[in-house]
Amino acid sequence: MFKNALFLSAGLTAVIVATPTFAQTEIAWWHAMDAELGQRLEGIAQGFNDSQDEFVVVPSYKGTYPETLTAAIAAFRANEQPAIVQVFEVGTGTMMAAQGAVNPVYQLMADNGEPWDPSGFLAPVTGYYSDTDGNILSMPFNSSTPIMYYNKDVFEAAGLDRETPPKTWAELETMSRQIMESGAAPCGFTTGWVSWVQLENLSAIHDQPYGTMDNGFGGLGTEFTFNGPVQVKHWDNLKKWADEGLFQYGGPVGGGDAPPKFYAQECAIYMNSSASRAGVINNAKEFEVGFAPLPYYDDEIEEPKNSIIGGATLWALNGKDPEVYKGVAQFFTYLSSPEVQAEWHQATGYLPITNAAFDMGKEQGYYEANPGSDIAINQITRGTPSVNSKGIRFGNLTQARSVVDEEFEALLSGSKTAQEALDAAVERGNQILRDFEAANS
C-alpha cells in the first residue's frame, strides 16, 4: 500500500509540476521578420516566456510585410486571426480604417491594469500611430528612419576628408563627382526605398506637404500633393545624376540592388533605413563605414526638419478571450521595458522607442563606443515637427508607393520629365485613395 501510495504521490507531483505548462495561455504573434532579425524577435518572445509561467507567446513568420498584413486580414475574416500582428507603417491607414478588427493598445493596457505612459515614448513614433485624439492605437516596436552610410576609405582615396560626409545635396553632388573622377569608385551614391527616402522623407525634411488634410491624418478625403517644386527639383537632379553616373538606381520597392552596390564599393554613399546598420557593418568587410543624416537643399530650407519613421508596430486584434488580452498587455509591458528596448535598439539599429531606453544607452556608454549610432535618433527628433514632418497616413499606401516606383522608372528611362512623372504619380495615387475611401466609408 505504501508503495502504491508512493507511486500515487509521485504521480500527483508530476501532475502538479506539469499543470502550469498545460495551463499556459497561448498568444499567437504573426510577424514579418526573418533571418537575424527574426531570431532576435523570437529571443524577445522567449525572454517573456521565461519571465513568467502564465502565458506563452508563440511567434510565427508570415512572410514580407505586405504578405503578413494580407494573411492577417484573411485570417480575421475566417475568425482565425492571431492575437498580435506586426504591421508596417504604410499599413497604418488600413488598420485604422478596420474598425472592429483592432483592440487599441491604449484601451488594451487600461483594461488590463498595465502601466501606460504615452509621454515615455519618442514623440515622432507615437504621433504616427495615434488617432486624432492622441490615443496610441498600436504598440511601437521596430521603428526606424533613413540615414546616410558612406565609405570612409573611398572618401580618403578620392582626396576627401574621411570624417566629413556631405551635409547638403550640393556637397553630395560635388563629392560624388570627385569620387568618380578620381577613380576611387565608379558611382557616387545609391539608395534603398526611393518612395520612402527620396520622396516621403525628402518632403518632410524640407517641410513640404505630401498630401492634403495634414498629410492624410485628417481623414479619408485627402489627396496627394507631392508634385511640388522641391520634389520636382530633386527628381530632376536624380535623373541628371543618373545620366552622369553619379547616382545608380537600386530598383523598386526596397531597392534590393542598392546594398550590394555599397558593399562591393561600387557606390561610395548609400541611403537606407537606420535598421540596416547591423547589416551594413556585417557586410562592409573591406572598408570602414561612416554614418550621417540625410542631405538637404540649403537653398530650400535653412534648418531641415525631422525625418519620418518607417518600420512597424504591433496591433492587437479583436475576437480573443479576456485572458489572452491580459497576456498581450503584459507582453507589451515587457516589450517596452528599457532593458528589452535598449538591447533591441543596439543590436538592430531600430530606434529605442522609449526615452528610458535611449537614456539607458547613454548611461551604458553605447553611443560613445559606437560613433554614429545616435544619428537616426538625433535626426528624427530634430526640432519641432510640423504638419508636413509629422508623418504621412494614407490608405492603400503600399499601392501608391508602387505607382511612385513606376513613375520614377519612367523618369529614368527618359519617357517622362520629373514634373510629368510626379504629376502622373499624384493623379494615379489619388485614384487609389478614392478607391480606399469608397471601400471604407
C-alpha positions in Angstrom: 0.0 0.0 0.0 2.9 2.3 0.9 4.5 1.6 -2.4 1.2 2.3 -4.2 0.8 5.5 -2.2 4.3 6.5 -3.2 3.6 6.0 -6.8 0.3 7.9 -6.4 2.2 10.7 -4.7 4.8 10.8 -7.4 2.1 10.8 -10.0 0.3 13.7 -8.3 3.6 15.6 -8.0 4.2 15.1 -11.7 0.7 16.4 -12.5 1.2 19.3 -10.2 4.5 20.2 -11.7 3.2 19.8 -15.2 0.0 21.7 -14.6 1.4 25.3 -15.2 2.7 24.2 -18.6 -0.7 22.9 -19.7 -2.5 25.9 -18.1 -0.5 28.5 -20.0 -2.5 30.8 -22.3 -1.1 30.8 -25.8 -0.6 34.2 -27.5 -0.1 33.9 -31.3 2.2 36.7 -32.7 2.4 36.9 -36.5 5.4 38.9 -37.8 7.4 39.7 -40.9 11.0 39.3 -39.8 13.2 36.5 -41.0 16.9 35.8 -40.7 18.8 37.5 -37.9 16.0 40.0 -37.1 13.6 37.1 -36.8 15.9 35.3 -34.4 16.2 38.4 -32.3 12.4 38.8 -32.3 12.0 35.2 -31.2 14.5 35.9 -28.5 12.3 38.6 -27.1 9.3 36.3 -27.1 11.4 33.6 -25.3 12.6 36.2 -22.8 9.0 37.0 -21.9 8.0 33.3 -21.7 10.9 32.7 -19.4 9.9 35.6 -17.2 6.6 34.1 -16.1 4.6 30.9 -16.4 1.1 32.1 -17.1 1.4 32.9 -20.8 3.4 31.7 -23.8 4.0 34.0 -26.8 4.3 32.0 -30.0 5.9 34.0 -32.8 5.2 32.9 -36.4 6.9 34.3 -39.5 4.3 35.1 -42.2 6.4 36.5 -45.0 7.0 40.1 -46.1 5.2 43.0 -44.5 2.5 43.0 -47.2 2.2 39.3 -47.1 1.8 39.3 -43.3 -0.9 42.1 -43.5 -2.7 40.2 -46.2 -2.6 37.0 -44.2 -3.9 38.7 -41.0 -6.8 40.3 -42.9 -7.7 36.9 -44.4 -7.4 35.2 -41.1 -9.7 37.7 -39.4 -12.4 37.2 -42.0 -12.1 33.4 -41.2 -12.1 34.1 -37.4 -8.6 32.6 -37.3 -6.7 35.7 -36.5 -3.6 35.9 -34.2 -3.7 37.9 -31.0 -0.9 40.1 -32.3 0.2 41.0 -35.8 3.2 43.1 -36.9 2.1 45.7 -39.5 4.5 48.0 -41.3 3.9 51.8 -41.1 2.3 52.1 -44.6 -0.4 49.8 -43.4 -1.4 52.1 -40.5 -4.2 53.8 -42.5 -5.6 50.4 -43.5 -5.5 49.2 -39.9 -7.1 52.3 -38.6 -9.9 52.0 -41.1 -10.5 48.4 -40.0 -12.8 49.4 -37.1 -14.0 46.5 -35.1 -10.9 44.4 -36.0 -8.5 46.2 -33.7 -8.1 46.3 -30.0 -6.4 49.7 -29.5 -3.3 49.4 -27.3 -4.2 52.4 -25.1 -7.5 50.7 -24.3 -5.9 47.2 -24.0 -3.4 48.4 -21.4 -6.1 50.3 -19.4 -8.5 47.3 -19.4 -5.8 45.0 -18.1 -4.3 47.3 -15.5 -0.9 47.6 -17.1 1.2 50.8 -16.8 0.8 53.1 -19.9 2.5 56.4 -20.2 2.5 57.8 -23.8 4.9 60.6 -22.8 7.5 57.9 -22.2 7.7 57.1 -25.9 9.6 59.1 -28.6 7.2 61.7 -29.8 7.7 61.2 -33.6 6.9 57.5 -33.1 3.8 57.8 -31.1 2.5 60.7 -33.2 2.5 58.5 -36.3 0.4 55.8 -34.7 -2.1 57.9 -32.7 -5.7 58.8 -33.6 -6.9 62.4 -33.9 -7.5 62.4 -30.1 -3.9 61.5 -29.4 -4.6 57.9 -28.4 -1.9 55.4 -29.4 -3.5 52.6 -31.4 -0.7 50.1 -31.9 2.3 49.2 -29.8 5.5 50.8 -31.2 8.1 48.0 -31.8 10.6 48.3 -34.7 10.7 51.9 -35.8 13.4 53.3 -38.0 14.3 56.3 -40.1 16.5 56.6 -43.2 20.1 57.8 -42.7 23.2 58.0 -44.9 26.0 55.5 -44.9 29.4 56.3 -46.6 32.6 54.6 -47.3 35.4 56.4 -45.4 38.2 54.6 -47.3 36.8 55.7 -50.7 36.4 59.2 -49.4 40.1 59.3 -48.5 41.2 57.7 -51.7 39.3 60.4 -53.6 41.1 63.1 -51.6 38.1 63.9 -49.4 38.1 64.2 -45.6 37.1 60.7 -44.4 35.4 62.2 -41.3 33.4 64.8 -43.2 30.3 63.4 -45.1 28.2 65.7 -47.2 25.6 67.8 -45.4 23.7 69.1 -48.4 22.8 67.8 -51.8 25.1 70.3 -53.4 28.0 68.9 -51.4 26.9 65.3 -52.2 27.0 66.1 -55.9 30.5 67.7 -55.7 31.9 64.8 -53.6 30.3 62.2 -55.8 31.9 63.8 -58.9 35.3 63.9 -57.2 35.0 60.3 -56.2 34.2 59.2 -59.8 36.8 61.5 -61.5 39.5 60.3 -59.1 38.7 56.7 -59.8 38.1 55.9 -56.1 34.7 54.4 -57.0 32.6 54.2 -60.2 29.5 55.6 -58.6 28.8 58.4 -56.1 25.6 57.2 -54.4 22.7 54.8 -54.4 19.6 54.4 -52.3 17.1 52.0 -51.0 13.3 52.8 -51.0 13.0 55.6 -53.5 9.4 56.3 -52.4 10.3 56.4 -48.7 13.7 58.1 -48.8 13.7 60.2 -51.9 10.1 61.4 -51.8 8.4 61.0 -48.4 11.4 61.9 -46.2 12.6 64.5 -48.7 9.2 66.2 -48.4 9.3 66.0 -44.6 12.9 67.3 -44.2 12.1 70.3 -46.5 8.8 70.9 -44.8 6.8 70.3 -47.9 3.3 68.8 -47.9 2.9 65.2 -49.1 -0.9 65.4 -49.1 -3.9 67.5 -48.1 -5.7 67.2 -44.7 -2.4 67.2 -42.7 -0.7 64.6 -44.8 -3.7 62.3 -44.5 -4.0 62.4 -40.7 -7.2 64.4 -41.1 -9.4 61.8 -42.8 -10.2 59.7 -45.8 -10.9 62.6 -48.2 -7.2 63.5 -48.6 -5.3 63.9 -51.8 -1.6 63.6 -52.7 0.3 66.8 -53.4 3.9 65.6 -53.6 4.4 67.1 -57.1 5.6 70.5 -55.8 8.7 72.5 -56.8 11.1 70.9 -54.3 10.1 67.4 -55.1 10.3 68.1 -58.9 13.7 69.7 -58.4 15.0 66.7 -56.6 13.7 64.2 -59.1 15.2 66.3 -61.9 18.5 66.1 -60.1 18.3 62.4 -59.6 17.7 61.9 -63.4 20.6 64.2 -64.2 22.9 62.5 -61.8 21.8 59.0 -63.0 22.6 60.1 -66.6 26.1 61.2 -65.4 26.6 58.0 -63.4 26.8 59.8 -60.1 23.7 58.0 -59.0 22.8 54.4 -59.5 19.2 53.2 -59.1 18.8 50.2 -56.7 15.4 49.0 -58.0 11.8 49.4 -57.0 10.2 48.9 -53.5 13.1 48.4 -51.1 15.8 48.8 -53.8 17.3 45.4 -53.4 20.2 46.1 -55.7 21.4 49.1 -53.7 23.1 47.3 -50.7 25.4 45.2 -52.9 26.5 48.3 -54.8 27.6 49.8 -51.5 29.1 46.6 -50.0 31.1 46.0 -53.2 32.4 49.6 -53.1 30.8 50.4 -56.4 28.9 53.3 -54.9 30.5 55.3 -52.1 27.3 56.5 -50.4 24.2 54.6 -49.6 20.9 55.8 -48.1 18.6 53.5 -46.3 16.9 52.6 -43.1 18.8 53.0 -39.8 17.7 49.4 -39.2 20.2 48.5 -42.0 23.0 49.4 -39.6 23.8 45.9 -38.4 23.7 44.5 -41.9 25.9 47.3 -43.3 28.5 46.7 -40.6 28.4 43.0 -41.1 28.8 43.3 -44.9 31.3 46.1 -45.1 34.3 43.7 -44.5 36.8 45.6 -46.6 36.3 49.2 -45.6 35.2 51.5 -42.7 31.7 52.8 -42.7 30.7 56.3 -41.7 27.2 57.5 -40.7 25.4 60.8 -41.3 22.0 62.4 -41.6 20.2 62.6 -44.9 21.4 65.6 -47.1 19.1 68.6 -47.7 18.9 71.6 -50.1 20.2 74.5 -48.1 18.7 76.9 -50.7 15.3 75.5 -49.9 15.4 75.3 -46.1 17.8 76.8 -43.6 17.1 74.4 -40.8 16.0 71.0 -42.1 13.1 69.4 -40.3 13.0 65.9 -38.7 12.8 62.8 -40.8 9.9 60.4 -40.6 9.6 56.9 -39.5 9.4 53.5 -41.1 9.3 50.1 -39.6 6.3 48.5 -37.9 4.1 48.3 -34.8 2.2 45.5 -33.1 -1.6 45.5 -33.4 -3.8 43.5 -31.1 -6.7 42.0 -33.0 -10.2 41.6 -31.6 -12.0 38.3 -31.2 -10.0 36.7 -28.4 -10.8 35.8 -24.8 -10.1 38.3 -22.0 -7.3 36.1 -20.7 -5.5 36.4 -24.0 -5.6 40.2 -23.8 -4.3 40.1 -20.3 -1.3 38.2 -21.6 -0.9 40.6 -24.6 -0.9 43.6 -22.2 1.7 42.0 -20.0 3.8 41.1 -23.0 3.6 44.7 -24.3 4.8 45.9 -20.9 7.7 43.6 -21.0 8.4 44.6 -24.7 8.6 48.3 -23.9 10.8 47.9 -20.8 14.1 49.9 -21.0 16.2 46.7 -20.9 14.4 45.0 -23.7 14.2 48.1 -25.9 17.8 49.1 -25.3 19.1 45.7 -26.3 16.8 45.5 -29.4 17.8 49.0 -30.5 21.5 48.5 -30.0 21.5 45.1 -31.8 19.4 46.1 -34.8 19.7 49.8 -35.4 16.0 50.3 -34.9 15.0 53.3 -32.8 14.9 52.8 -29.0 11.2 53.7 -28.9 11.2 55.0 -25.4 13.1 57.8 -23.8 14.1 55.5 -21.0 15.7 53.1 -23.4 17.6 55.9 -25.0 18.8 57.2 -21.6 19.9 53.7 -20.7 22.0 53.5 -23.8 23.7 56.8 -22.9 24.3 55.6 -19.4 25.8 52.4 -20.7 28.2 54.4 -22.9 26.8 52.7 -26.0 26.7 55.8 -28.2 30.2 56.9 -27.3 31.5 53.4 -28.0 29.6 53.2 -31.4 30.0 56.5 -33.2 27.1 57.3 -35.5 24.7 55.1 -33.7 22.7 58.1 -32.5 22.4 59.7 -35.9 18.9 58.3 -36.5 17.6 59.4 -33.1 19.0 62.9 -33.4 17.6 63.3 -36.9 14.1 62.1 -36.2 13.9 64.2 -33.0 15.4 67.3 -34.7 13.5 70.5 -34.0 9.7 70.7 -33.6 7.7 68.5 -36.0 5.5 70.4 -38.4 2.3 69.2 -40.0 4.5 68.3 -43.0 7.1 66.4 -41.0 4.8 64.6 -38.5 4.5 61.8 -40.9 2.1 60.6 -43.6 -1.0 58.4 -43.3 -2.9 57.2 -46.4 -5.0 54.2 -47.1 -3.5 51.6 -49.6 -0.2 53.4 -49.4 1.6 50.3 -50.5 -0.2 50.5 -53.9 0.6 54.2 -54.1 4.3 53.5 -53.4 4.3 51.1 -56.3 2.9 53.8 -58.5 5.7 56.1 -57.4 8.3 53.5 -58.3 6.7 53.0 -61.7 6.8 56.7 -62.4 10.3 57.1 -61.1 11.4 54.4 -63.6 9.6 56.3 -66.4 11.7 59.3 -65.4 14.9 57.4 -65.5 14.0 55.9 -68.9 13.6 59.3 -70.3 9.9 58.8 -71.3 8.7 61.5 -68.8 10.2 64.6 -67.2 10.3 64.9 -63.4 7.2 67.1 -63.4 5.3 64.7 -65.7 6.3 61.7 -63.6 5.3 63.2 -60.3 2.0 64.6 -61.8 1.1 61.2 -63.0 2.0 59.6 -59.7 -0.2 62.1 -57.9 -3.1 61.5 -60.3 -2.8 57.7 -60.1 -2.3 57.8 -56.4 -5.4 59.9 -55.8 -7.5 57.3 -57.6 -6.1 54.7 -55.2 -7.2 57.0 -52.3 -10.7 57.4 -53.8 -11.0 53.6 -54.1 -9.9 53.2 -50.4 -12.3 55.9 -49.3 -15.2 54.2 -51.1 -14.3 50.9 -49.5 -14.1 52.3 -46.0 -16.8 55.0 -45.9 
